[in-house]
Structure formats: C-alpha cells, structure tokens
Amino acid sequence: MIRFGAAWLVLVLSLSALPSKAEENVARPPEEAMAQRASPYAIAEYRRLLKEYQDVHGAFEQEASAYWSAISEKRRGRNAKRREHQPITLDDYVLMQPPVYTGPKRPVNPEPEAQPERPPRPYKAIPTVGDLLQAANEHFQWMPQKPASEVEFKRAYARYALAAGLTREQAVRVYSFETGGTGNYDVQAGIEHGGRRAISTAIGYNQLLTTNSIELLAEQGQELVRDLTQRAAALSGPQRQIMDRKVAVLKKMVAYARSVPDEWAAHEKLADTPQGWALHAMVLDIDVGPMLQTHKLLTSVIFARTKGYPRPLSAAELEMMNLTGDGTGLDMVTMPQAMREQVPTSNFFQRSGYERNPVAIRHNTVSKLLAITDSRMDSNSNQPGAKELASAF
C-alpha cells in the first residue's frame, strides 16, 4: 500500500504541474515561439558538421566493406582448398586488422521535429526455464525428471562423458569457461552471477541453445533412445514405468525434431516455437540432460577426427569449436602456432558478429584468443562448481 500511495503521490504532483486547458489555449509570445526553433547559425553549423561526418564516415565504410569482402573471399578460398585437400598457408588469410573508425561522430540535428519518428522496436521475450517446463507439459504431457541434488547431475554427466570419450579436462574446463565455474545444471545465460534477465536460451554446463538441443535430438536422437531403452531394461517397478514413459516421450520429441530438414536454419525456426521450447526442456532431465551436454562437445571431437586432425583437442580448442561452430573452429585449431600468432581473429567472423564481440576485438589474433580462453579456464577451474564437477569424474 505504501508503494501504491507513493505512485499516486508522484502522479498527482506531476499532474498539478501541467498547464490547464485554459493556459494551453493562451497564445505564446512570438519571442517564446522563436526560442523553440533552432537559429539559422545552428542549422548551418549542423549541415556543415553533417557533411564532414558523411565524407569521413563514407570513406571509412568503403574501406571497411572492402576489408570484410576480402575476409569472405579468403574464407571461400580456404574452404575450396580443404575440399581439394590442399595445404592452407598465410596467404589464405587477411593478415591486416579491421579498419577502425576514428572520425567525428554524427552531429545531433538541432531540429528534432524534422527527423522522422521511429517506432520502438517490439521487445521479444526470451523463454526461461519456467516457459520450457510449461511447454513440455502442454505439448508432450511430460516434465523432465529433476536431480535430487546438483552433484547427482554432475555425476551423471561425468559418467556419460567419460564413457563417450570426453576427457575430464575437456569437460571441466569448458564448464568453467561457459558458466564461470559456478553454474548449475539449469543455469541460463544472463540469469547467473546476479543477473536477472535471460539474454539467450543457453542452458546448462555447456550452455546449449534451443537450436542446439533440437539439432542434437534430430541427429543423435536414435542413439539417445537406444541408450535410454537399455537403461530401462535393467529397471523394474515404478522406476521402470518412469523410464518407459521417458523413452516414449523422447521418441516423440526425436520424431518432431526430424520433421524438418536437418539444417541449422530449419532447427532455428523450430526453436522459436513452444514445441521447440518443449524439446529444449530435455536438457534439464537427469537422464537425457547429461547426454545432450556430452554430445554438444562430442560432435566437435568427432568432427575434428573425421577431418583428419590426429591429436586430442585441448579444452580451449574444443571451446573455440563450441563457440564458433565446428567448421570455423577447426580452421583455428588446425593452424600451426606460428600462424596463430599472425592471423587476426576477424578472419573467423562476419562483420556484425565481430563488431559486437569485445573479446575477439581485444584479443585480436588466434593465439591471443586461445590464450585468454585458457586463462579464464585456469581461474574459473578453482571455483566451487568446477571443483565439484572435477571430483565427479
């Protein structure tokens, strides 16, 4: 009631400060009306500054467009050479850093009424864990089975990850980087370390997006169903009934994930629906969640192996593939150290993504980006959650 009263007090005070209808209808003196307009000098100065800005910024845009076109062209060339099993050299990369705009800022128009009013961009809410659970219940009449404790989920993840071929170092260090070394199995990007609003649908130890979960269910779903069916066969009584029900739901979800083409764009479109949210809820289940978390990393390990990369991936190298995608990540991973120290990180981004990534800008070569990733893994591995995960292996 106090907050409600205060709100009303603010409203009353603000209303009392407004002019009455009678006051509004009184004609303003000409000099007051003139004061609302920009002076001819201000308008002329604005136009001069705008012309200067447009000239400088236009020249920068030409330079930047040429640079990012060269990045794309070099990337296409590398992909073609890899298809032909030809060696990649320094000549296959742009070795200059991206141009940086250092010119004047766009001036402010002294006559704002002359500028067209832009409608506000509609806010699109990001589904949170509660939305995923509700969608799973509504569309599949099922709720993921929660672990009895956080350590139970970590132990389940460790068992499955080791059996699948991930190492303790890979799993723990990637977890440390992705969650800061403190994240729970249901931690969502943005809602951790004091954050209150989700910034994406990324959830869990390896921060799977909804699209990741759908893609994994589509591509690895049969293996997950087979594994869960084998577990069910070893159970009896109520536990067997729970697992049988889970297998049935998982089969339906896999079929739904495979109802669209096996392409990222199609999975991304499906991820933006309540049914897609329901599929993403599987990452919260004590049995299926550790499998999805494992396969998110394991697919990158297998990809590198099938492309002829002989040695095990370091955790930082695996994280590069986890962050940028397998093809782009492998481009960095297979690069000799001498090349890593010379090749700018911009070679592995689109312009818009690079300009929104302060880490890639600040650590602007492959060697620096891998080094800062390793450094953060080192420090975050000392956090309680990372130590707990390490002890689960």
C-alpha positions in Angstrom: 0.0 0.0 0.0 2.9 2.4 0.7 4.3 1.9 -2.8 0.8 2.3 -4.3 0.3 5.5 -2.4 3.7 6.9 -3.4 2.9 6.2 -7.0 -0.3 8.1 -6.7 1.5 11.0 -5.0 4.0 11.2 -7.9 1.2 11.2 -10.4 -0.8 13.9 -8.5 2.2 16.1 -8.3 3.1 15.7 -11.9 -0.5 16.4 -13.0 -0.6 19.6 -10.8 2.5 20.9 -12.6 0.8 20.6 -16.1 -0.8 23.7 -17.6 -4.6 23.9 -17.5 -6.6 23.8 -20.7 -7.1 27.5 -20.4 -3.4 28.1 -20.1 -2.7 25.8 -23.1 -5.0 27.9 -25.3 -3.3 31.2 -24.5 -1.1 32.2 -27.5 2.6 32.3 -26.7 4.5 35.5 -27.3 6.3 35.5 -30.6 9.7 35.6 -28.9 8.8 32.4 -26.9 7.8 30.6 -30.1 11.1 31.7 -31.7 13.0 30.2 -28.8 11.6 26.8 -29.7 13.3 26.9 -33.1 17.0 26.5 -33.9 18.8 29.6 -35.1 19.9 29.8 -38.7 23.5 29.6 -37.4 22.8 26.4 -35.6 21.2 24.9 -38.7 24.1 25.9 -40.9 26.6 24.6 -38.4 24.8 21.3 -38.2 24.8 20.9 -42.0 28.5 21.7 -42.1 29.3 19.1 -39.5 26.9 16.5 -41.1 28.7 16.9 -44.4 32.1 16.5 -42.7 30.8 13.3 -41.0 29.3 11.9 -44.1 32.5 12.4 -46.1 34.8 10.8 -43.4 32.4 8.0 -42.5 31.6 7.3 -46.1 35.3 6.8 -46.8 35.6 4.5 -43.8 32.6 2.5 -44.9 34.2 1.9 -48.3 37.5 0.8 -46.7 35.6 -1.5 -44.2 33.4 -3.0 -46.9 36.4 -3.9 -49.0 38.1 -5.4 -45.9 35.2 -7.6 -45.0 34.6 -8.6 -48.6 38.3 -9.8 -48.6 37.6 -11.8 -45.4 34.7 -13.6 -47.1 36.6 -14.2 -50.3 39.6 -15.7 -48.4 37.2 -17.9 -46.4 35.7 -19.3 -49.6 39.1 -19.9 -50.9 40.2 -21.9 -47.8 37.0 -24.0 -48.0 37.7 -24.8 -51.6 41.3 -25.8 -50.8 40.2 -28.0 -48.0 37.8 -29.8 -50.3 40.7 -30.5 -52.6 43.0 -31.5 -49.6 45.4 -28.7 -50.4 47.5 -27.1 -47.6 46.4 -23.8 -46.1 49.0 -21.0 -45.8 49.2 -17.5 -44.5 48.3 -16.2 -48.0 44.8 -17.8 -47.4 44.1 -15.2 -44.6 43.7 -11.5 -44.4 46.6 -10.5 -42.2 45.7 -6.9 -41.6 43.4 -5.9 -38.6 40.0 -4.5 -39.5 39.8 -0.7 -40.0 38.6 1.3 -37.0 36.5 4.4 -37.4 38.2 7.3 -35.6 36.4 10.2 -37.3 33.8 12.6 -36.0 30.5 11.4 -34.5 27.3 12.1 -36.4 26.1 15.5 -35.2 22.8 16.0 -33.5 20.1 17.7 -35.5 19.1 20.9 -33.8 15.6 20.5 -35.3 14.5 17.1 -34.0 11.0 17.6 -35.3 12.5 17.4 -38.8 13.6 13.9 -38.1 11.0 11.1 -38.8 9.9 9.4 -35.6 11.0 5.8 -35.5 8.6 3.3 -34.0 10.0 1.5 -31.0 11.4 -2.0 -31.7 9.0 -4.6 -30.3 10.5 -6.5 -27.4 10.7 -10.2 -27.9 10.7 -12.1 -24.6 13.3 -14.9 -24.3 11.8 -18.2 -22.9 13.2 -19.1 -19.5 13.3 -22.5 -17.7 9.7 -22.0 -16.5 8.5 -21.5 -20.1 10.3 -24.7 -21.2 8.7 -26.7 -18.4 5.3 -25.3 -19.2 5.7 -26.1 -22.9 6.9 -29.7 -22.2 3.8 -30.2 -20.1 1.4 -28.7 -22.6 2.7 -30.3 -25.8 4.0 -33.6 -24.5 2.3 -34.0 -21.2 5.6 -34.6 -19.6 8.0 -32.9 -17.2 11.8 -33.5 -17.0 13.0 -35.5 -14.0 15.0 -33.2 -11.8 18.1 -34.5 -10.0 17.9 -34.9 -6.2 20.9 -32.6 -6.0 23.4 -30.7 -8.2 26.1 -33.2 -7.5 23.8 -36.0 -8.8 23.6 -34.3 -12.1 27.3 -33.7 -12.2 28.0 -37.4 -11.5 25.6 -38.5 -14.2 27.3 -36.1 -16.7 30.8 -37.3 -15.7 29.8 -41.0 -16.2 28.3 -40.5 -19.6 31.0 -38.1 -20.8 33.8 -40.5 -19.8 32.1 -43.4 -21.4 31.5 -41.4 -24.6 35.1 -40.4 -24.9 35.4 -36.9 -23.4 38.2 -36.3 -21.0 37.9 -34.9 -17.5 40.0 -31.8 -18.5 37.8 -31.1 -21.6 34.5 -31.3 -19.6 35.6 -29.4 -16.5 37.5 -26.6 -18.3 34.7 -26.0 -20.9 32.2 -25.9 -18.0 34.5 -23.5 -16.2 34.6 -21.2 -19.2 30.9 -21.4 -20.1 29.5 -20.9 -16.5 32.3 -19.2 -14.7 32.9 -22.3 -12.7 29.7 -21.9 -10.6 26.8 -22.8 -12.9 24.1 -25.4 -12.0 22.6 -27.8 -14.5 19.7 -25.4 -15.1 21.7 -22.2 -15.3 20.6 -19.9 -18.1 22.7 -17.2 -19.8 22.0 -13.9 -18.2 20.5 -15.4 -15.0 23.7 -16.0 -13.2 26.1 -14.1 -11.0 23.4 -11.7 -10.0 21.8 -11.3 -13.5 18.0 -11.1 -13.6 17.1 -11.2 -17.3 17.8 -14.1 -19.7 20.0 -13.0 -22.6 19.6 -16.2 -24.6 18.1 -19.7 -24.3 21.6 -21.1 -23.5 21.2 -23.5 -20.6 23.5 -25.9 -18.6 27.1 -26.8 -18.2 27.9 -26.2 -21.9 25.2 -23.6 -22.5 23.1 -25.3 -25.1 20.7 -23.1 -27.1 17.3 -24.3 -28.0 18.5 -24.8 -31.6 21.4 -27.0 -30.2 19.0 -29.2 -28.4 16.8 -29.6 -31.4 19.7 -30.4 -33.7 21.1 -32.9 -31.2 17.8 -34.7 -30.9 17.4 -34.8 -34.7 20.9 -36.1 -35.3 21.7 -38.1 -32.2 18.2 -39.0 -31.1 18.2 -42.6 -32.2 21.4 -43.2 -30.1 19.8 -41.5 -27.1 16.6 -43.6 -27.4 18.7 -46.8 -27.7 20.8 -45.9 -24.6 17.7 -45.0 -22.5 15.9 -48.2 -23.6 18.9 -50.2 -22.4 18.7 -48.5 -19.0 15.0 -49.1 -18.8 15.6 -52.9 -19.3 17.7 -53.0 -16.2 14.9 -51.5 -14.0 11.7 -52.8 -12.5 8.6 -51.5 -10.7 7.9 -47.7 -10.6 11.4 -46.8 -11.8 10.8 -48.9 -14.9 7.5 -47.2 -15.5 9.1 -43.8 -15.2 11.8 -44.7 -17.6 9.5 -46.3 -20.1 7.4 -43.1 -20.1 10.5 -41.0 -20.7 11.6 -43.2 -23.6 8.2 -42.8 -25.2 8.3 -39.0 -24.8 11.9 -38.9 -26.1 10.9 -40.9 -29.2 8.1 -38.4 -29.9 10.5 -35.5 -29.5 13.1 -37.0 -31.8 10.4 -37.6 -34.4 9.3 -33.9 -34.1 12.9 -32.7 -34.3 13.3 -34.7 -37.5 10.1 -33.4 -39.1 12.0 -30.5 -40.6 15.1 -30.6 -42.8 18.4 -31.3 -41.0 19.6 -27.7 -41.4 20.5 -25.1 -38.8 18.0 -22.6 -40.3 15.2 -25.1 -40.0 16.1 -26.1 -36.5 16.4 -22.4 -35.5 12.9 -21.7 -36.8 11.5 -24.7 -34.9 13.4 -23.4 -31.8 11.2 -20.3 -31.9 8.0 -22.2 -31.1 6.5 -23.6 -27.9 7.1 -27.1 -29.3 10.7 -26.3 -29.7 10.9 -25.0 -26.2 9.4 -28.3 -25.0 12.2 -30.2 -26.8 14.8 -27.9 -25.1 13.4 -28.9 -21.7 15.1 -32.3 -22.2 18.4 -30.7 -21.3 17.0 -30.4 -17.7 16.3 -34.1 -17.3 18.7 -36.1 -15.1 19.0 -38.9 -17.7 18.8 -37.1 -21.0 20.4 -33.8 -20.0 23.9 -35.2 -19.4 23.7 -37.0 -22.8 22.8 -33.8 -24.6 25.5 -31.8 -22.8 28.1 -34.5 -23.7 27.1 -34.7 -27.4 27.3 -31.0 -27.7 31.1 -31.3 -27.2 31.5 -34.9 -28.6 30.2 -33.9 -32.0 33.1 -31.4 -32.3 35.6 -34.0 -31.2 34.3 -36.4 -33.8 34.2 -33.7 -36.5 37.9 -32.9 -35.9 38.8 -36.6 -36.0 36.9 -37.2 -39.3 38.6 -34.2 -40.8 42.0 -35.8 -40.1 43.0 -33.9 -37.0 45.2 -36.5 -35.2 45.8 -35.3 -31.6 43.2 -34.8 -28.9 41.7 -31.3 -28.7 42.7 -29.1 -25.8 39.8 -27.7 -23.8 40.5 -24.2 -25.3 40.5 -25.6 -28.8 37.3 -27.5 -28.1 35.7 -24.3 -26.8 36.6 -22.5 -30.0 34.6 -25.1 -31.9 31.8 -25.0 -29.3 31.6 -21.2 -29.7 32.1 -20.6 -33.4 30.9 -23.8 -34.9 32.8 -26.9 -35.9 34.0 -25.7 -39.4 35.2 -22.3 -38.2 36.6 -23.7 -35.0 38.6 -26.3 -36.8 40.0 -23.6 -39.1 41.7 -22.1 -36.0 42.5 -25.4 -34.3 44.4 -26.9 -37.2 46.6 -23.7 -37.6 50.3 -24.1 -36.6 51.4 -21.9 -33.7 53.5 -19.6 -35.9 50.4 -18.8 -38.0 48.2 -18.4 -34.9 50.3 -15.5 -33.8 49.9 -13.7 -37.1 46.3 -14.4 -38.2 43.7 -11.9 -37.0 40.5 -13.2 -35.3 38.5 -11.2 -37.8 39.1 -14.0 -40.3 36.6 -16.2 -38.4 33.7 -13.8 -38.0 31.1 -11.9 -40.0 31.4 -8.2 -39.6 28.3 -7.7 -37.5 29.4 -10.5 -35.1 32.9 -9.3 -34.8 31.9 -5.7 -34.0 29.7 -6.9 -31.2 32.5 -9.1 -29.7 34.8 -7.1 -27.5 36.8 -10.2 -26.6 37.7 -11.0 -30.2 38.5 -7.4 -30.8 40.7 -7.0 -27.8 42.4 -10.4 -28.3 42.8 -9.9 -32.0 44.9 -12.9 -33.1 44.2 -16.6 -32.9 47.0 -17.1 -30.4 45.7 -14.3 -28.1 42.1 -15.5 -28.3 43.1 -19.1 -27.3 45.4 -17.7 -24.6 42.7 -15.6 -22.9 40.3 -18.6 -23.2 42.9 -20.8 -21.4 43.5 -18.1 -18.8 39.8 -17.9 -17.9 39.6 -21.6 -17.7 42.5 -21.6 -15.3 41.0 -19.1 -13.0 37.4 -20.4 -13.1 38.5 -24.0 -12.5 39.2 -23.0 -8.9 35.5 -22.1 -8.4 33.3 -24.5 -6.2 31.2 -25.8 -9.1 34.2 -26.6 -11.2 35.9 -28.5 -8.3 32.7 -30.4 -7.6 32.5 -31.4 -11.3 36.1 -32.4 -11.3 35.6 -34.6 -8.3 32.6 -36.3 -10.0 35.0 -37.8 -12.7 
